[in-house]
Amino acid sequence: MPHKLLGLSGALRSGSTNRLLLREAARLYGAADYVEADLNLPLYDGDLESESGLPGGVNTLVAQIAEADALLISTPEYNAGVTGVLKNALDWISRHSEKPMVGKPTALMSAAAGRAGGVRAQTMLRSCLVAFRPRIALGSEFGLANSSNEFDADGRLTSEHYTASLTALMEALKDDVGRSQ
């Protein structure tokens, strides 16, 4: 049975290179069912939570995380950090009684316009994830620099170097998933 991968993009834009990167990572992972989470959630507000409980989108996201064999998280770098979209999703997830990320094999990556490829955002993301206790796949940091020029018309990476690095990260994630089953 193929593994279930859930992608979380720190960018909402449909044409985001982070969404392309997640899809390319899922393709390079191999036989897997891939779903992309919807992180278009209301801003976290304790009053909203007290009055109405968790929004339906948050409950859906938590259920998707729980059902997934592994997570792929990709974020652009905004002002040397993760996007508000991604941080907001994490804030909502943390409010749920279920803790779906504990021990979950997770691969981190980033795509950005700059020459560092968003790796500062990954550093911040790792700090944000400490409380969630996922099993972050060990591999080299994957930051896709100049990302708008790194994909072909089919959404595939054009650089052999980036393809090899992303493949290695997906192999590490696959090994981690194998150890957890």
C-alpha positions in Angstrom: 0.0 0.0 0.0 1.5 3.4 -0.9 2.4 5.8 1.8 0.3 8.8 2.5 2.1 12.1 2.2 0.6 15.4 3.3 2.2 18.7 2.0 2.0 21.9 3.9 3.0 25.0 2.0 3.8 28.2 3.7 2.6 30.0 0.6 -1.1 30.3 -0.3 -0.6 31.4 -3.9 -1.6 28.7 -6.3 1.5 29.2 -8.5 3.9 29.3 -5.6 7.3 27.6 -6.1 6.9 26.1 -2.7 3.8 24.3 -3.9 5.7 23.2 -7.0 8.6 22.0 -4.7 6.2 20.0 -2.5 4.7 18.3 -5.6 8.2 17.5 -7.0 9.2 16.1 -3.6 6.2 13.8 -3.6 7.0 12.7 -7.2 10.6 11.9 -6.2 9.4 10.1 -3.1 7.9 7.5 -5.3 4.8 5.4 -4.8 2.7 7.6 -2.5 -0.7 9.2 -2.2 0.0 12.9 -2.0 -2.5 15.5 -0.7 -1.8 19.2 -0.1 -3.3 20.7 3.0 -5.3 23.9 3.0 -3.6 26.4 5.3 -6.0 29.2 4.4 -7.2 29.5 8.0 -8.5 32.4 10.0 -5.9 34.2 12.1 -5.6 32.5 15.5 -7.8 34.3 18.0 -8.4 33.0 21.5 -11.7 34.7 21.6 -12.9 33.0 18.4 -11.7 29.7 19.9 -13.5 30.3 23.2 -16.8 31.3 21.4 -16.9 28.8 18.6 -14.2 26.2 19.2 -11.7 25.2 16.6 -12.6 26.1 13.0 -13.6 23.2 10.7 -10.5 23.8 8.6 -8.3 23.2 11.6 -10.0 20.0 12.5 -9.6 18.8 8.9 -5.9 19.7 8.9 -5.3 17.9 12.2 -7.1 14.8 10.9 -5.0 14.9 7.7 -1.8 15.1 9.7 -2.9 12.2 11.8 -3.8 10.1 8.8 -0.5 10.9 6.9 2.5 8.6 7.1 4.8 11.6 6.6 4.7 15.4 6.2 6.4 17.5 3.6 6.7 21.2 4.8 7.9 23.9 2.4 8.1 27.6 3.2 9.3 30.7 1.5 11.3 33.1 3.6 9.6 36.3 4.5 11.8 38.8 6.4 14.3 36.1 7.5 11.6 33.8 8.9 8.6 31.5 8.2 5.5 32.9 6.7 2.6 34.1 8.8 0.4 31.5 7.0 2.6 28.6 8.2 3.0 30.0 11.8 -0.7 30.6 12.1 -1.5 27.0 11.0 1.0 25.7 13.6 -0.6 27.9 16.3 -4.1 26.5 15.5 -2.8 22.9 15.4 -1.3 23.4 18.8 -4.7 24.2 20.2 -6.2 20.8 19.2 -6.4 18.1 21.9 -4.9 15.6 19.5 -1.2 16.0 19.0 -0.9 14.6 15.4 2.7 15.6 14.7 4.4 13.7 17.6 6.8 11.3 16.1 5.5 12.0 12.6 8.3 11.7 9.9 8.7 15.1 8.4 10.8 16.6 5.7 11.5 20.4 5.7 12.4 22.4 2.6 12.1 25.9 1.2 12.0 27.7 -2.1 12.7 31.4 -2.3 13.8 34.1 -4.8 17.0 34.8 -2.9 20.3 33.1 -3.3 20.0 31.3 0.1 16.8 29.6 -0.9 15.0 30.3 2.3 17.2 28.4 4.7 16.8 31.0 7.4 13.1 30.3 7.4 13.9 26.6 7.9 15.9 27.4 10.9 13.0 29.3 12.4 10.6 26.5 11.4 12.7 23.9 13.2 12.4 26.1 16.4 8.7 26.4 15.9 8.3 22.6 15.5 10.1 21.7 18.8 6.9 21.7 20.8 5.2 19.5 18.2 8.0 16.8 18.4 7.9 15.5 14.8 10.8 13.3 13.6 12.5 15.6 11.2 14.2 13.6 8.4 17.9 13.8 8.6 19.5 15.0 5.4 21.1 18.1 4.1 19.1 21.3 4.3 17.1 21.8 1.1 16.8 25.4 0.0 15.9 26.1 -3.6 17.4 29.5 -4.6 16.2 31.6 -7.4 13.2 29.3 -7.3 11.1 30.9 -10.1 13.7 29.9 -12.6 14.3 26.3 -11.3 11.2 24.5 -12.7 10.3 23.5 -16.2 6.8 23.8 -17.7 5.8 20.5 -16.2 6.8 21.6 -12.6 10.0 19.5 -12.5 13.3 20.7 -11.2 15.7 21.6 -14.0 18.9 21.3 -12.0 20.5 17.9 -11.6 22.1 19.1 -8.4 18.7 20.2 -6.8 17.0 17.0 -8.1 19.7 14.8 -6.5 19.5 16.7 -3.2 15.7 16.5 -3.0 15.8 12.8 -4.0 18.3 12.2 -1.1 16.0 14.0 1.3 13.0 12.0 0.1 15.0 8.7 0.5 15.8 9.7 4.1 12.1 10.5 4.7 11.1 7.1 3.2 13.6 5.3 5.4 12.2 7.1 8.4 8.6 6.2 7.4 9.8 2.5 7.1 11.2 2.6 10.6 7.9 4.0 12.0 5.6 1.3 10.6 
